[in-house]
Amino acid sequence: MSSQPLQIYVLNVPEFASLTEAARAMPECRVENTGDYTIISSDVPITFGRRALGLKPAVWYGLFTGGLDGEIESYERDIVRIAPRHSH
């Protein structure tokens, strides 16, 4: 069983800037700006905290509106953990 890197497509708007900046500080993440979107990629599971990102719940629950290629392992009020999708 192998896995493909997870990818999070983040719309480049001020509301999501803290997510992009947090990913840039994580050595396991690759961050690529593609114009209207930033793509966060990782070969390993990554975790983000709502309070650490300074996000209100409404914005928190909209984090993945730009798209996600991966598996959400946990999506709670203050913590989200995303992992690469496993190929069978």
HELIX and SHEET records of a PDB file:
HELIX    1   1 PRO A   14  PHE A   16  5                                   3    
HELIX    2   2 ALA A   17  ARG A   24  1                                   8    
HELIX    3   3 ARG A   50  LEU A   53  1                                   4    
HELIX    4   4 PRO A   57  TRP A   60  1                                   4    
SHEET    1   A 2 SER A   2  GLN A   4  0                                        
SHEET    2   A 2 ARG A  85  SER A  87 -1                                        
SHEET    1   B 4 CYS A  29  ASN A  33  0                                        
SHEET    2   B 4 TYR A  37  SER A  42 -1                                        
SHEET    3   B 4 LEU A   6  LEU A  11 -1                                        
SHEET    4   B 4 LEU A  68  ASP A  69 -1                                        
SHEET    1   C 3 ILE A  46  GLY A  49  0                                        
SHEET    2   C 3 ILE A  79  ALA A  83 -1                                        
SHEET    3   C 3 GLU A  71  TYR A  75 -1                                        
END                                                                             
